[in-house]
Amino acid sequence: MTRTFNHSTEQAEIQRLILEGAIFIINHSGGKDSQATYLRCTREFNIPDSQILVVHARIPDQDWVGLEQHIHDTVHHDTKVVQAIYKDGSLKDFTSRVEAKYASKPESPCFPSRNQRWCTSELKTQPISKWIKSLDREHGHKLFVNVLGIRADESNERGNRCAFSMAQANYKKADLNANGRTVYEWYPIFDWTYAETMDYILECGEEPFWTYGEGVERCSCKFCIYSTTQDLKIGARLAPEDFDRMNEIEIRTGYALSFIHKGLKLHEIIAKATKKIA
């Protein structure tokens, strides 16, 4: 079933940008939304292959096993893999950043929160933005469309965004629209539901990442601040060593990873869920 782009103005803008030679940067997390976004861009909008680049922000201690291979298997463009780094040049990941925040300021929460989602900004947005700016310096590209698999029904905050806009609100510190660069942000599946997204992937002859088959609802970090109880239970089963590491940090620091579970630690969330089932 082919879906039409409901917003004619945005569709016209995309076609204009194609004609003007814009480079479309498709962010790919390996999850269903990224996969459907890539499929839709390459199948329905006639974007030339030469104007498409794919990028994945690696978070080695949070990415699921096989994630980068899944991206490789489901895209026909080369994928640029980026990772955040510290000022000294060493690689940054979620665990080391949590530990560093706790060591420097133990009286403040070391995990991200709804209002301080440094995990997204530091580990995904910033390294991708840095790479986009390098395309300007190294290849002279000045016009970009940053493409993300964001859907409105994921949260109230996302529902209040625009499906097509200048890349400013979420990239203030990245300074993307500067030095002659023009960067737009586009969400091709913004008004799709979870079911529509999954159906589209299957209709295109592909399978979503393996964790969905295990019951995971969001193929984000293994243990995300937004993880549901179900996702945490499945994560504990599929990645026990990573679960134990996160749980140990919670107990040692006194802070909870997930703010949506009223301050409960990971082992407490699962114990509570298990007790309810029993």
C-alpha positions in Angstrom: 0.0 0.0 0.0 1.6 3.3 -1.1 0.9 6.2 1.2 0.7 9.8 -0.1 2.5 12.7 1.4 -0.3 14.6 3.0 1.3 18.0 3.2 1.5 19.5 -0.3 3.6 22.5 0.7 6.2 20.3 2.3 6.2 18.0 -0.7 6.8 21.0 -3.0 9.6 22.2 -0.7 11.3 18.7 -0.9 11.1 18.7 -4.7 12.5 22.2 -4.8 15.4 21.2 -2.6 16.1 18.2 -4.8 16.3 20.4 -7.8 18.6 22.8 -6.0 21.0 19.9 -5.2 20.5 19.6 -1.5 22.2 16.8 0.3 19.7 14.6 2.2 21.2 13.3 5.4 19.1 10.3 6.5 19.7 9.6 10.2 19.5 5.8 10.8 19.3 4.4 14.4 18.5 0.9 13.1 15.0 1.1 14.5 11.7 0.8 12.6 11.2 4.5 12.2 14.6 5.0 10.6 14.1 2.0 8.4 10.7 3.2 7.2 12.0 6.7 6.7 14.9 5.5 4.5 12.5 3.3 2.5 10.1 6.1 1.9 12.8 8.6 0.9 14.4 6.2 -1.6 11.2 4.8 -3.0 8.7 7.7 -3.1 10.4 11.0 -3.4 12.8 10.5 -6.4 15.8 11.8 -4.5 18.9 11.0 -6.6 21.3 8.5 -5.0 24.0 11.1 -5.4 22.1 13.4 -3.0 21.5 10.9 -0.2 23.9 10.2 2.6 23.1 7.9 5.6 24.6 8.4 9.1 24.4 6.4 12.3 25.5 7.7 15.7 27.2 4.7 17.4 26.7 4.3 21.2 28.6 1.1 21.7 27.5 0.3 25.3 23.8 0.9 24.4 23.4 -0.3 20.8 22.0 -3.8 20.4 24.0 -6.6 19.0 23.7 -6.6 15.2 22.4 -3.1 14.9 25.0 -1.8 12.4 24.8 -4.9 10.4 21.0 -4.5 10.1 21.5 -0.9 8.8 24.1 -2.2 6.3 21.8 -4.9 5.1 18.8 -2.6 4.6 20.3 0.4 2.9 22.0 0.6 -0.5 24.0 3.7 0.3 27.3 3.8 2.3 26.6 4.6 5.9 28.8 7.0 7.8 29.2 5.9 11.4 30.0 8.6 13.9 30.7 8.6 17.6 30.9 11.3 20.2 34.4 12.1 21.6 35.8 13.9 24.7 38.0 16.9 24.4 41.1 14.7 24.8 40.0 12.7 21.7 38.9 9.6 23.6 35.6 8.0 22.6 32.5 8.9 24.6 29.7 6.4 25.5 26.7 6.5 27.8 28.3 4.7 30.7 31.5 6.8 30.8 29.5 10.0 30.6 27.3 8.9 33.5 30.3 8.1 35.6 32.0 11.3 34.7 28.9 13.4 35.6 28.6 11.6 39.0 32.3 12.0 39.7 32.3 15.7 39.0 29.0 16.5 40.8 27.7 13.6 42.9 25.0 15.8 44.4 23.2 16.1 41.0 21.5 13.3 39.0 24.0 11.6 36.7 21.4 10.2 34.3 19.6 12.1 31.7 16.1 13.5 32.4 13.2 14.8 30.4 14.6 18.4 30.6 18.2 17.4 30.4 18.4 14.8 27.6 22.2 15.1 27.2 22.2 11.5 26.0 20.6 12.6 22.7 22.4 15.9 22.3 25.9 14.7 23.2 25.9 11.2 21.8 23.8 11.7 18.7 23.0 15.3 17.7 26.5 16.7 18.2 28.6 14.1 16.4 26.1 14.1 13.5 26.1 17.9 13.3 29.9 17.9 13.4 30.0 15.5 10.5 27.5 17.7 8.5 29.7 20.7 9.0 32.7 18.7 7.8 30.8 18.1 4.5 30.7 21.8 4.1 34.4 22.3 4.8 35.7 19.3 2.8 33.3 19.2 -0.1 31.7 22.6 -0.3 28.2 21.4 0.3 26.0 24.3 1.7 22.4 23.0 1.4 21.2 20.1 3.5 18.1 18.4 4.6 18.5 16.5 7.9 16.1 13.6 7.7 14.8 11.9 10.9 12.3 9.1 11.6 10.3 11.1 14.1 6.6 10.4 14.6 4.1 12.8 16.2 2.4 10.1 18.3 5.6 9.2 20.2 5.2 12.0 22.7 3.5 15.4 23.2 6.8 17.1 22.6 7.3 15.5 19.3 3.7 16.0 18.4 4.1 19.8 18.7 7.0 19.9 16.2 6.6 20.6 12.5 7.3 17.9 9.9 9.4 20.3 7.9 11.3 23.3 9.2 14.7 25.0 9.4 17.0 23.0 11.6 17.3 25.4 14.5 15.1 24.4 17.5 17.0 21.1 18.1 20.4 22.2 17.0 21.0 25.5 18.7 24.4 24.6 20.0 25.4 22.9 16.8 25.2 26.2 14.9 24.2 24.3 11.7 22.7 27.3 9.9 25.9 29.4 9.9 28.8 30.2 7.6 26.6 30.1 4.5 25.0 26.7 5.3 21.3 26.2 5.1 20.0 23.1 6.9 16.4 22.0 7.0 14.9 19.3 9.2 12.3 16.8 7.8 10.3 14.0 9.2 8.9 12.0 6.3 6.7 9.7 8.5 5.7 12.3 11.0 2.0 11.5 10.9 2.3 7.7 10.8 1.3 5.3 13.6 3.4 2.5 15.0 1.3 0.0 13.0 1.6 1.9 9.7 5.3 2.1 10.2 5.7 -1.7 10.7 3.3 -2.5 7.9 5.3 -0.3 5.5 8.5 -2.1 6.2 6.9 -5.5 5.6 5.2 -4.2 2.4 8.6 -3.2 1.1 9.8 -6.7 1.5 12.0 -6.1 4.6 11.9 -7.1 8.2 12.4 -4.8 11.2 15.3 -5.2 13.5 15.3 -8.5 15.5 14.5 -6.9 18.9 11.0 -6.1 17.7 10.4 -9.8 17.3 11.3 -10.3 21.0 8.7 -7.8 22.0 10.7 -4.6 22.4 8.6 -1.5 21.6 11.3 1.0 21.0 14.6 0.0 19.4 16.5 2.8 21.1 19.2 2.3 23.7 19.0 -1.0 25.5 18.1 0.8 28.7 16.6 4.1 27.7 15.3 6.7 30.1 11.9 6.3 28.4 11.9 2.5 28.5 8.7 0.8 29.4 8.5 -1.9 32.0 8.2 -4.5 29.2 11.3 -3.2 27.4 13.3 -3.2 30.6 12.2 -6.8 31.3 13.2 -7.9 27.8 16.4 -6.0 28.0 17.3 -7.7 31.2 16.8 -11.0 29.6 18.5 -10.3 26.3 21.4 -8.2 27.6 21.9 -9.3 31.3 25.5 -8.0 31.6 24.5 -4.5 30.4 21.4 -4.6 32.8 23.7 -5.5 35.7 26.1 -2.7 34.9 23.3 -0.1 34.8 21.7 -1.5 37.9 25.1 -1.4 39.7 25.5 2.3 38.8 22.0 3.1 40.0 22.6 1.4 43.4 26.1 3.0 43.8 25.1 6.5 42.9 21.6 6.5 44.3 20.1 7.8 41.1 17.6 6.1 38.9 18.0 5.7 35.1 14.4 6.0 34.1 12.4 9.0 35.4 9.1 7.6 34.2 9.0 4.9 36.9 8.9 7.3 39.9 12.5 6.9 40.9 12.5 3.1 41.1 15.8 1.4 40.3 15.9 -1.2 37.4 15.8 -4.2 39.7 12.8 -2.7 41.6 10.9 -2.0 38.4 11.2 -5.6 37.3 10.6 -7.0 40.8 7.4 -5.0 41.0 6.2 -6.1 37.5 7.0 -9.8 38.4 5.1 -9.5 41.6 2.0 -8.2 39.8 2.1 -11.1 37.3 2.5 -13.6 40.2 
